[in-house]
């Protein structure tokens, strides 16, 4: 269970083609696959070069992974991607797709999930990690809507 919104990085290693193995200050270790991110980001396109990617190192004070003075990723963003990849968080793209599939506005999604409209806006905008409980609620909503649950 992820309880800390983000934390400092103690160490980082790379695994081809585009995976970081991050050791956090608390001793936990997580893999973050950046393949999809690198494929769609023009800003991070230089990291598609395997020689540059393998030069990843812990940034100043442990709050980032850096490659050059102008190319880094924050510990908070890496923590979030790791959580999405290991199932602790629901990816914002999946949440938006759920809303679209069900024809839900921000207000209707909020009502369906029992949360505030503002929180739905944070989730759809990618401003807040979407907890596993919300993912489970979307699955439950779909099951009820489509008659799969009693």
Steps between C-alpha positions, in 0.01 A plus 500: 500500500637838402463742787760767427410738215860497385842461644864543427701267283802324648623321187403430141606244241389450141379190322470497122318615313334768719454384859623671814550302819452756775609444858316742727645645821275268704673200337213394274582425138271548200532463126370778278461413132534821302448343155154647441598840642808524280303391193250787531711781649698735277669651806629160614581376147878521563460220757412261219876490441619197704840659569339809653232303686757286680660818644209547743610614843339632816442872468576766754376417851334182371192677364552390141669265259719699264684436176627847415466844656189554285346153507354348814186347649370585846483241774129578538426419136707181513323397822164552332591306185633215713169495689301493176714221362476283811125549536494732802364787289263518206652674197323826415455379140305198628284723720420735212420200278263364768319834514475521122383138467222571749414845363577666833569867555715612792188546714344167404826314562526668840146394587561144378815464710389697805784751474518871426489642150829674577666166575374358170650805327833437675491136389407572138765770479767269640560737790445238770576129515182297467485248787423133456167552680383724214609240244299239688202736517510546121501122455207470741312776318544319170389170652184655641425697183535195281313264736799292602455545874206444728 
